């Protein structure tokens, strides 16, 4: 999915106006299909909204337009020729003898111009243009990093919201469980230890909710800080964690490695270093200065034409030091590119392996483990009503189901986070036109309602009464 934003310099500037295209394909990762729900709260934030706010107000990106305009100004300055020079020379003035006074004065008015040799002017322009493009590459990398960070923090809020919803269900469950334990204790059918266990479970569940609420507030503040706000002005975010986008095989991803922003940056830097080397070599050639003027002789009233020519002798300084330094910088850049290429490929391979493993974890948990845990819970609930299972076994069965649900959320979060890493490395969206995380009227086998069976239902209440009567 491709989104283009256009940047224009101030209309009053007399520099070259340039459009900076900002590609946001690499951060609409995995859950790029986020959309507005028809009846959602207006304070609920979506990923496109978050990215738009980051693009508009992120403090780390704010200085780059000024850097680009400054680089354009320097490139413009590099294209100017040396200014011509006018000189006025007076000789034989206020001397002694025949040269006293101004009768023997000679006045010369001349105009001279430095002619740059070796093509210095176009080479300076090349260096200026490549430096500007280098800044733009840095801008693209910085923008991509900021968008990647925004997507990761958005995902952090999504995960914390899901875990908080689980924790609140646990509070509801343990509240009902504590009430039932109190009733059974009052009736003499439960021990003091069972009642204490139910009470501590309730207190622990409430403490977990409190901790997650603080964590959610911190996660929202971290997300809001990316557009320069100290406090979040949204109540929550929207996402479907279990909508796992299909990913192409590794060979297809590897083909996109050459488009990785980090490697593309080296292409620009290589041209810049080569232009700097060419300019250093050109500066080793000496410029010449030519001029012409008129000389007036006061003694006779005659005038004559004066022609000037001068050129430094390249005996000592032929810019040898700058030429050597430029060559070393170019050679070092080649080594840096090779090291970066190995690093990017290794990270890409590791991330792809983690992505496959995360998908497998989600699939196994959602299709195999969770159905078994739900079935086990149903059996324990039925047996609890018949007196075949204890209250603690019922609590443990439901706690195990919650643990698996939480692990499934963590695995789905790892999948999307790894996809963020992959698309940040390649700078390209890997899943093409993805389905929405809220696909209309579409069944998703991995979609979770994130619900736990509650103890407050009529069936649960009946099962407790049956056990009380049997005991």
Order of alpha helices (4+ residues) and beta strands (2+ residues): beta-alpha-alpha-beta-beta-alpha-alpha-beta-alpha-alpha-beta-beta-alpha-alpha-alpha-alpha
